[in-house]
């Protein structure tokens, strides 16, 4: 789904993520990590994904949660 300057991607369970990745390749491994994070109970409304997103060990540095 396209909305504004970002794409909205939805996991089977959990929160959606807004991805500012138009024209930028999104690695399958990074997308899977985002799907996993989307299911965590502390995620508030959505996850924001920046254009430089990439797969990594541990949690994504680009993921911000709201207290």
C-alpha positions in Angstrom: 0.0 0.0 0.0 1.4 3.4 -0.9 0.7 6.4 1.2 2.5 9.8 1.1 6.2 9.3 0.6 6.3 5.8 2.1 5.0 2.3 1.6 2.9 0.6 4.4 3.8 -3.0 4.8 1.8 -5.3 7.1 3.0 -8.4 9.0 0.7 -11.3 9.4 0.6 -10.4 13.1 1.6 -7.3 14.9 2.0 -3.7 13.9 2.4 -2.4 10.3 5.6 -0.6 9.2 6.0 2.5 7.2 8.9 2.2 4.9 10.6 5.2 3.3 12.2 2.8 0.7 10.8 3.8 -2.6 13.5 3.2 -5.3 15.7 1.5 -2.7 16.1 -2.3 -2.6 14.9 -3.9 0.7 16.8 -7.1 1.5 14.6 -10.1 2.2 16.6 -10.7 5.4 15.9 -7.1 6.6 12.2 -7.5 5.7 12.0 -10.7 7.8 13.7 -8.9 10.8 11.1 -6.1 10.5 8.3 -8.6 10.5 9.7 -10.2 13.6 10.0 -6.8 15.4 6.5 -5.9 14.3 5.2 -8.7 16.5 6.9 -7.5 19.7 4.4 -6.2 22.3 6.1 -2.8 22.9 5.7 -1.5 19.4 3.4 1.5 19.4 1.2 1.9 16.3 3.8 1.3 13.7 7.5 0.8 12.9 9.3 3.5 10.8 11.8 2.1 8.3 14.4 4.5 6.8 15.9 4.1 3.3 19.3 2.8 4.6 17.7 -0.2 6.3 19.7 -3.4 6.1 20.0 -6.8 7.7 22.0 -7.0 10.8 22.6 -9.0 14.0 20.5 -8.0 16.9 17.8 -5.3 16.7 17.6 -2.7 14.0 19.1 0.6 15.0 16.5 2.4 12.8 13.6 1.0 14.9 12.3 3.5 17.5 9.8 2.7 20.1 7.7 5.2 21.9 7.5 4.8 25.7 
